[in-house]
Amino acid sequence: MRRLSRLIVALCLVAVAAPAAADTIRIVIPYAPGGALDPIARILANGLGKLRPADSFVVENNGGGAGGIVGMNTVTKAAPDGRTLLFSPSGNIVISPWLQASVPYDPVTAFEPVVLVGSVKSALVVRASLDVYSLAELIARAKSGAKLTFGSPGVGTSPHISGAMLNHFAGIDITHVPFRGLGPALNDLLGGHIDVITTSVIAVLPYVEAKTARALAVFDRARSEQLPDVPTTVELGFPVW
């Protein structure tokens, strides 16, 4: 029998029976603060609060690590009373269990999907101090023997897979550095401690506009409306990632 813990999954929303009385309802993000999910979850919490004004919707970040698995596991252990929700990228359900040696829950039975909240384009971004201005230049730099690093919210997340696919298709070896969430990874990129990150356009747009980071490509067939001057990976001769 499936657990009745409510959860919002990935840009997939997940849940079951609503609480019978007014109460505090947690929306858990399985990453450290500062990532792309944070503003979306708070917009969602605000909207749910208007639909159920008697209830209090609180967004919580659980950046325990392991690509979000630690945070997700806390949701599986929550009381099945409809007061705990999970807001998580779909990769935590459909990718991570295949890449991790051991996952402490069954992703098929532990969560009950409710609704797809949305989807976003991803971009490959480099630190502003890295002297590369195109994906071709980044690949050439890596092939020259430069020791480059790319950050992600952890093994099995979409940014990790995107970076691994870039390595595979370009024939390069940029070293993966996992973090407890996108926020810490972005902080290290902006601080010059890592070189590359692949994540949602909305997460990096403020930094690209402020020129504290530089977008080299968008992972899609069509360009991003927010970054219209940035070419897609398809334009640059790579598959859709």
N, C-alpha and C positions, 0 to 999 in steps of 0.2 A: 504494500500500500504506500502511496506517495505521502511524504510528509506534508503537513498543512502549514508549514512556515511560509509566510508570504514573502515573495521576493520579486525584485524587478531585475530581469536579466538583460544584460548586455545592452546594448542599445536594444535589448529585449527586456521587456518588463515582465516580472513573474510574480504570481501571488495566488492566494486561495481565499478562503472565507474571510470576510471583513469582520473587524472587531465588533462585538455586540454593543458596546457602550463607548462613550467618548474616552479617549486615552491618548497617550503619547505614542506615536508610530515612528519607528526608526527606519530611515532609508540608508542602508550601508553601502559605501563605496569601498571595494577591497584594495585600495591603494592609498598612499600617503597624499596629503593635501597638495593642491597646485596643479592638478591634471585637467584634461579637457572635460572629464565627466563632472567635475565639481559645479561649474555654472549651470550645466544642463540639469543636474539633479536638484539644484536649488530652485530653478525655474519650475521644475516638475513639482517639488514640494509646495511651492507657493500656489500653484494651480490646484493641487489636491486639497490644500488648506481652504481654498475658496469653495470647493465642492463639498467639503466636510468641515465647516467652520468650528464645530464642537471639538474636533480633534487637533492635536498638535503634531505636525510632521517635522522631524528633526533629521538632518543629514549628518551622518557620521563617517569619518574616514578611518579605515582599519588597514594601515600600511604594514602588515606583518611580514610581507615579502612572499617569496616563492611564486612570483608572477600572478599575485592576487589570490592564490589558493588558500593562504592562511585566513585572509579576510572572508572569503567565501565560506570557509569551513565554520566560522563563527555563526553564520546565518543558518547553516544546517543544524547547528546545536541549539538554536533559539527555540523557545517554547512555541508549539504550533497553535498560537492564539491569534494570528492575523496581525500582530503588532511589529513584525520585523520584515523589512523588504530588502531586496538586494538590487543594486543598480550597477551593472557590470557589462563590459564589452562581451560580445558573443564569443570571442576567441577563448575566453575562460571556460566556456562550455564545450566548444567544438574542436579546439586545438590543444589546449594545455593537457588534458587527460591523455592524449596520445604521445606527448613529449616528456611527461614527467614519469619517473620510475614508479612512483606511488602517489596516488591521490586519495585523501581520506574520506571521500564520498563518491557516490555514483552520480555523475552529472546528468544522467537520464532520469533517475528517480528522485534525486534529492531536491530538485527544483521544479516548480510548475510555471512554465512560461505564460505570460498574460498578453503582452503586446510589444511590438517593435516600436521603440520610441523614435528612432531616426537613424540615419546613416550619414557619414561624413567622408570627405575626401582626405587622403593622407598626403603629406609632403615630405620630401627629404631636405633637411636643413643642416647647414654647417655653421660653426661659430664664426662670428664676424672677422676674427683675427686670422682665420685660415685663408691663405692666399689662393683660393680656387673660386671660380665664378661660373662654373658649369659642371654638369655631371661628367662630361668627358674629361675635364681637368681633374676632377676628384679621382676618377678611375686611373688616369695617367699617373697621378701622385701616388696612389696605392701601388701601382705596378712598378713604380720606380724604387720601391723598397721602403717608402715612408711608413712609420709605425703609427697607423691611424686607429681610432677607437669609435665605436658607435654605441649609444646608450639606449636602453629600453626599460619599460616597467617590469621586466622579468622574462624568464624563459617561457616560450609558448605564447607570448602576447603578440598582437599584430605588428607592433614596431620591431620586435625581435625577428619575426618571420620575414618582414620586408627587408631588413638589413641582411639576413642570411641569404635571401633570394638575390639581392644585389651582388653579394659576394659570389654566388653560384653563376649567375648569368654573365657577370663581367669578368670572371676569372681572377678575382682579387681576394684578399684576406684581411678585411678590416675587423679588428678585435671587438667582440661583443662585451659590453659592461652592463650587467643587470643592476637595477635600482629597485627601491621599494614602491616606486610610482613614477609617473611622468614628471611631477613637480620637482623631485630631487634630480632627475636626469636633466631637465631643462636648466636648473640652477647650475649644474656642473658644465653644461654646454656654454651658458652665458659667461661663466667664470673662466672658460678656457681650459677646463680640465678634461673634457672629451671633445671630439671633433665633429661628430655627426649624430643626428637623431632623425628617426622617421616616425612621424605622428600626425595627428589630425591637423588640418589647416587652421581650424579655429583655435587650437591650443598655441600655435606658434605665430599666428597672424600679428599680434601686438608687437612681438619682438622683430619680426621681419619688417614691419612698417617703421619701427624705431631704428632699424638698421643695426640692431645688436645681434642679429642672426641673419643668415642669408639662405633663401629657398632656392634649390637647384632644380627640383623636378616635382611634379605632382603625379601620384600613382593612380592613373586613370586613362580613359580614352579621351575625355573632354577636359579642357582646362577649368580651373577653379574660378568662379566669379570673383572671389576675394583676391586671387593672385593671377590675374589675366595675363601677365607678362611672363609667367613661369611655364615652361613647356611640360608636356606630359611625358611619362616614360614611354608611351606608345610612339609619340612623335620622335623620341630619341632612339627608337629601334628596339625597345624592350617589351616583353609581354605585359599584360595587365596584371598587377600584383594585388 
